[in-house]
Amino acid sequence: MNFTMLQYSAQDRYMEAFVRNFIFVLFGTIINAINGVFVFTFFRSSVFYNDPRYILYIHLVINDMLMVFFSVSLSVIAYAWPKVPLPFCVLLLIISSATHKNTPLTLAGMAVERYIAICKPLHHHQICTVRRTYILISLIWGVGVIPGLTDLIVIVIVRPLSIFTIGTLCSSTNVYTTSHHEHLNIVMHGLYSSVVWVILVFTYCQVLFVARRVSADKSSAKKAQSTILLHGAQLLICMLSYITAVIDKISAQLPLDDRKKAAIPNYFITNLLPRLLTPLIYGVRDQLFYRHMKRLFACKVLIVKVESTKQ
């Protein structure tokens, strides 16, 4: 009797894990497929190559695609591979942590670029060059990986090197830290978000001032205001991923069944959904990008129809 109950319990746990990971993989694939449309449009339309605005946007999209891929992969690995080699796990966690931090920093860069375009139009081409845009992206990645690399250095210093030969549970809940500095990393996430909010408020106030002062550029300034407000909304959505660990701690106090029910919507709302909404809203809202995307895929559909009729 006890053996039968244990068998059913193991089967139930396996089925729950399978359903959970299937849902994560399914939604992750859908989100990356949609974002892949924007990436495809960017690289097939050379008009975007020399515009810092679109370079920063596509970096945001690619970064979010990487975040979804590694986040879902860590969720699957936690169930399918319980003893992951520590160096491989650390590498995954550093990349996942960096992609979390890159999003608000990229939004800040996009807001500053819009501020310069509206408030300093004569200097925009000198300040916002393609070369400087790629330098900014490199700096964003540098800042993003610093906390993870710091944790790695601490591990190397305080732990014997033999620790890198062992296997460990590599979970997506550890994205915020590669060692035991979870609270420090959460504080750093909050610091990044605070800095971005200061930049957004400053740029919006400056653009609002210019819109009132220069009536000829009022329509352009209003568009910039809307764009910066959109960056603020995007930041709010992206900040949901920062409270994942907090929600996990709160749900840990709940009964096991309720905890399992809360795990899927928590992960979907705080991690997957923001990575769909932020690129989708911005990409569809931008008329030039949407027009190129519509024209590009309309041509693809037309070619497919012509080939099918010939056959």
QUIFEN-V682608 format. One record per residue. N is the residue number from 1. RES is the residue in one letter. PHI is phi as a letter, one per 40 degrees, with the letter a starting at -180 (none if undefined). PSI is psi in whole degrees, -180 to 180 (999 if undefined). NEAR is the number of other ideal C-beta (glycine too) atoms within 10 Angstrom. Layout:
BEGIN
n->{N	N}
res->{RES	RES}
phi->{PHI	PHI}
psi->{PSI	PSI}
near->{NEAR	NEAR}
END
This chain:
BEGIN
n->{1	2	3	4	5	6	7	8	9	10	11	12	13	14	15	16	17	18	19	20	21	22	23	24	25	26	27	28	29	30	31	32	33	34	35	36	37	38	39	40	41	42	43	44	45	46	47	48	49	50	51	52	53	54	55	56	57	58	59	60	61	62	63	64	65	66	67	68	69	70	71	72	73	74	75	76	77	78	79	80	81	82	83	84	85	86	87	88	89	90	91	92	93	94	95	96	97	98	99	100	101	102	103	104	105	106	107	108	109	110	111	112	113	114	115	116	117	118	119	120	121	122	123	124	125	126	127	128	129	130	131	132	133	134	135	136	137	138	139	140	141	142	143	144	145	146	147	148	149	150	151	152	153	154	155	156	157	158	159	160	161	162	163	164	165	166	167	168	169	170	171	172	173	174	175	176	177	178	179	180	181	182	183	184	185	186	187	188	189	190	191	192	193	194	195	196	197	198	199	200	201	202	203	204	205	206	207	208	209	210	211	212	213	214	215	216	217	218	219	220	221	222	223	224	225	226	227	228	229	230	231	232	233	234	235	236	237	238	239	240	241	242	243	244	245	246	247	248	249	250	251	252	253	254	255	256	257	258	259	260	261	262	263	264	265	266	267	268	269	270	271	272	273	274	275	276	277	278	279	280	281	282	283	284	285	286	287	288	289	290	291	292	293	294	295	296	297	298	299	300	301	302	303	304	305	306	307	308	309	310	311}
res->{M	N	F	T	M	L	Q	Y	S	A	Q	D	R	Y	M	E	A	F	V	R	N	F	I	F	V	L	F	G	T	I	I	N	A	I	N	G	V	F	V	F	T	F	F	R	S	S	V	F	Y	N	D	P	R	Y	I	L	Y	I	H	L	V	I	N	D	M	L	M	V	F	F	S	V	S	L	S	V	I	A	Y	A	W	P	K	V	P	L	P	F	C	V	L	L	L	I	I	S	S	A	T	H	K	N	T	P	L	T	L	A	G	M	A	V	E	R	Y	I	A	I	C	K	P	L	H	H	H	Q	I	C	T	V	R	R	T	Y	I	L	I	S	L	I	W	G	V	G	V	I	P	G	L	T	D	L	I	V	I	V	I	V	R	P	L	S	I	F	T	I	G	T	L	C	S	S	T	N	V	Y	T	T	S	H	H	E	H	L	N	I	V	M	H	G	L	Y	S	S	V	V	W	V	I	L	V	F	T	Y	C	Q	V	L	F	V	A	R	R	V	S	A	D	K	S	S	A	K	K	A	Q	S	T	I	L	L	H	G	A	Q	L	L	I	C	M	L	S	Y	I	T	A	V	I	D	K	I	S	A	Q	L	P	L	D	D	R	K	K	A	A	I	P	N	Y	F	I	T	N	L	L	P	R	L	L	T	P	L	I	Y	G	V	R	D	Q	L	F	Y	R	H	M	K	R	L	F	A	C	K	V	L	I	V	K	V	E	S	T	K	Q}
phi->{none	c	c	c	c	c	c	c	c	c	c	c	c	c	c	c	c	c	c	d	c	c	c	c	c	c	c	c	c	c	c	c	c	c	c	c	c	c	c	c	c	c	c	c	b	c	c	c	c	b	b	d	d	c	c	c	c	c	c	c	c	c	c	c	c	c	c	c	c	c	c	c	c	c	c	c	c	d	c	c	b	c	b	c	d	d	d	c	c	c	c	c	c	c	c	c	c	c	c	c	c	c	c	c	c	c	c	c	c	c	c	c	c	c	c	c	c	c	c	b	c	c	b	c	c	c	c	c	c	c	c	c	c	c	c	c	c	c	c	c	c	c	c	c	c	d	d	c	c	c	c	c	c	c	c	c	c	c	b	c	c	c	c	c	c	c	c	a	c	b	b	c	c	c	c	c	a	b	a	b	b	c	c	c	c	c	c	c	d	c	c	d	c	c	c	c	c	c	c	c	c	c	c	c	c	c	c	c	c	c	c	c	c	b	c	c	b	c	c	c	c	c	c	c	d	c	c	c	c	c	d	c	c	c	c	d	c	c	c	d	c	c	c	d	c	c	c	c	c	c	c	c	c	c	d	d	c	c	c	c	c	c	c	c	c	c	c	c	c	c	b	c	d	d	c	c	c	c	c	c	c	c	c	c	c	c	c	c	c	c	c	c	c	c	c	c	c	c	c	c	c	c	c	c	c	c	c	c	c	c	c}
psi->{-49	-39	-41	-42	-42	-37	-45	-38	-42	-40	-40	-43	-40	-43	-41	-43	-40	-47	-44	-51	-32	-43	-44	-45	-41	-52	-37	-41	-42	-46	-45	-30	-42	-46	-30	-28	-42	-40	-43	-43	-42	-49	-17	-6	102	-12	-23	-13	-32	17	111	-32	-48	-28	-44	-38	-46	-28	-40	-44	-49	-41	-43	-34	-42	-41	-45	-45	-51	-34	-46	-39	-42	-37	-41	-42	-36	-29	-37	-21	80	-21	79	136	133	-43	-41	-41	-44	-41	-45	-43	-38	-45	-44	-43	-40	-41	-32	-43	-27	-32	-55	-34	-38	-40	-39	-44	-40	-38	-42	-40	-41	-37	-44	-39	-34	-45	-24	58	-33	-22	1	-45	-27	-35	-50	78	165	-41	-46	-30	-44	-32	-42	-43	-40	-41	-39	-45	-36	-46	-36	-35	-12	-48	-42	-42	-35	-44	-40	-42	-40	-41	-44	-36	-46	-15	151	150	-18	-17	-25	-2	-6	165	151	160	119	102	150	-17	-11	17	-30	-8	146	1	-118	28	46	-46	-40	-42	-37	-40	-41	-38	-45	-37	-44	-46	-39	-43	-43	-41	-41	-44	-44	-44	-43	-49	-39	-43	-41	-43	-39	-40	-43	-38	-36	-30	-37	100	-30	-32	23	-43	-42	-41	-38	-38	-41	-40	-46	-38	-45	-39	-37	-39	-39	-42	-40	-40	-41	-43	-44	-29	-16	-33	-19	-19	7	-48	-36	-45	-38	-39	-39	-44	-19	-21	-11	163	157	-43	-43	-35	-41	-38	-32	-18	-46	-53	-33	-50	-40	-45	-40	-18	-51	-49	-44	-33	-12	-44	-43	-49	-34	-46	-47	-44	-42	-32	-34	118	-42	-47	-43	-39	-43	-40	-43	-43	-40	-47	-24	-40	-40	-44	-40	-41	-42	-40	-42	-44	-38	-35	-32	-36	999}
near->{5	6	7	8	9	10	10	10	10	10	10	10	12	11	10	14	16	12	11	17	17	11	15	23	14	11	20	25	13	13	23	20	10	16	23	13	16	23	15	14	21	22	11	12	17	8	11	18	12	11	15	23	19	22	22	23	22	21	21	27	24	19	24	24	22	17	27	24	17	24	23	23	17	22	23	17	20	18	16	11	14	11	11	20	15	18	12	15	21	21	16	21	24	21	19	22	26	24	25	24	25	24	28	25	23	26	25	24	25	26	28	19	23	25	23	19	20	25	19	14	13	6	11	17	11	10	13	22	13	12	8	12	20	13	11	21	20	10	12	22	17	11	15	22	18	14	21	24	15	15	21	18	11	14	17	12	7	9	12	8	8	7	13	14	10	10	13	15	14	22	15	21	17	22	26	24	19	25	19	11	16	14	11	15	24	16	11	17	21	12	10	21	21	11	13	23	16	11	21	23	13	14	26	20	12	17	25	16	12	20	20	9	11	14	9	7	15	13	10	16	21	14	18	24	18	13	23	26	14	18	25	17	13	24	21	12	19	24	19	15	24	19	15	20	20	11	17	16	11	13	16	8	8	12	9	7	8	11	15	15	13	15	17	15	11	18	24	14	16	21	23	21	17	23	29	19	16	24	25	16	14	21	22	13	13	17	9	13	22	14	11	18	20	12	12	14	13	10	10	12	9	10	10	10	10	9	9	8	7	6	4}
END
